[in-house]
């Protein structure tokens, strides 16, 4: 298998097994995470590069700075995939994918995962059975 460059985005300490497995499969792993997580026990054996984002408040990054930093990253690397390691990072990964035309879920699609009513409607429109809303009769 050809080596792919996978950027993992995480504002929480998560994704150990995923990064470990992707590395075992022969990929290069770049981690973008919060500066406050520097001292966590990341799978350093699997991570080729790491970049830290300062936080505006816990788990909240300046998305303009993320895009600017990513543009510098892409000057010397061809990024094959951007992966959100936590639900709260789906928005960040979608923004990066759409901004830089990297394959995967973009901003319009990611909104279905953050808006539960929209997600229910999208599932229903796609022919997926959706249970009734809790508390409704």
C-alpha positions in Angstrom: 0.0 0.0 0.0 1.2 3.5 -0.9 1.9 5.8 2.1 -0.8 8.3 2.7 -0.5 11.4 4.8 -3.3 11.5 7.3 -4.0 14.6 9.4 -5.8 13.8 12.7 -7.5 16.7 14.4 -8.4 16.4 18.1 -9.2 19.0 20.7 -9.5 16.1 23.2 -7.2 13.3 24.2 -8.6 10.6 21.9 -7.8 8.5 18.9 -4.8 6.5 20.2 -6.0 3.2 18.6 -6.9 4.9 15.3 -3.5 6.6 14.9 -1.7 3.4 15.9 -3.6 1.3 13.4 -3.1 3.9 10.5 0.6 3.9 11.2 0.7 0.1 11.2 -0.9 0.2 7.8 2.0 2.3 6.5 0.7 5.8 6.6 2.3 9.1 7.8 0.4 10.6 10.8 0.2 14.3 11.5 -1.6 15.3 14.7 -3.2 18.8 15.2 -4.3 19.2 18.8 -4.7 21.7 21.6 -1.7 23.1 23.2 -3.1 22.1 26.6 -2.8 18.5 25.6 1.0 18.5 24.9 1.8 16.4 28.0 -0.8 13.7 27.3 0.3 10.1 26.5 -0.3 10.3 22.7 0.9 7.3 20.6 4.2 9.1 19.9 5.5 6.0 18.2 2.8 6.4 15.5 2.9 10.2 15.1 5.3 11.7 12.6 4.6 15.3 13.3 2.5 17.3 15.7 1.2 20.8 15.6 -0.5 22.6 18.5 -3.4 25.1 18.5 -3.9 27.6 21.3 -7.4 27.6 22.7 -9.8 30.5 23.0 -11.6 28.5 25.7 -11.5 24.7 26.3 -11.7 22.8 23.0 -12.4 26.0 21.0 -9.8 27.1 18.4 -9.5 30.1 16.2 -10.6 28.5 12.9 -9.0 31.2 10.9 -5.6 30.3 12.5 -6.3 26.6 11.8 -6.8 27.4 8.1 -3.7 29.6 7.9 -1.6 27.0 9.6 -3.0 24.3 7.4 -2.1 26.3 4.3 1.5 26.4 5.4 1.4 22.7 6.1 0.2 22.0 2.5 3.0 23.9 0.9 5.4 21.0 1.5 3.0 18.0 1.8 0.1 16.4 -0.1 -2.5 15.7 2.5 -4.6 12.6 1.6 -7.1 12.6 4.4 -8.3 14.8 7.3 -9.8 12.9 10.2 -11.7 14.2 13.2 -10.9 12.2 16.3 -13.8 13.5 18.3 -17.4 14.7 17.6 -16.4 18.2 18.4 -13.7 18.2 15.7 -16.0 17.2 12.9 -16.6 20.9 12.1 -12.9 21.6 12.1 -12.1 18.7 9.8 -15.0 19.6 7.4 -13.8 23.2 7.2 -10.3 22.1 6.3 -11.5 19.5 3.7 -13.7 22.0 2.0 -11.3 24.9 2.1 -8.5 22.9 0.6 -10.6 20.5 -1.6 -9.5 17.4 0.3 -11.9 14.4 -0.2 -14.4 13.7 2.5 -17.4 15.3 4.3 -17.6 19.0 3.8 -19.3 21.7 5.8 -22.8 21.2 4.5 -22.8 17.5 5.2 -21.2 17.9 8.6 -24.1 20.0 9.8 -26.3 16.9 9.8 -24.2 15.4 12.5 -24.3 18.4 14.8 -28.1 19.2 14.3 -30.1 16.3 15.6 -33.4 17.4 14.0 -31.7 17.9 10.6 -30.0 14.5 11.1 -33.4 12.8 11.8 -34.9 14.5 8.7 -32.0 13.5 6.4 -32.2 9.9 7.6 -36.0 9.9 7.0 -35.6 11.4 3.6 -33.0 8.7 2.8 -35.5 5.9 3.7 -34.0 5.1 7.1 -36.5 4.4 9.8 -36.4 7.0 12.5 -37.9 6.4 16.0 -40.4 8.9 17.4 -39.1 11.8 19.5 -38.8 10.9 23.2 -41.7 12.4 25.2 -44.0 12.8 22.1 -47.2 10.8 21.7 
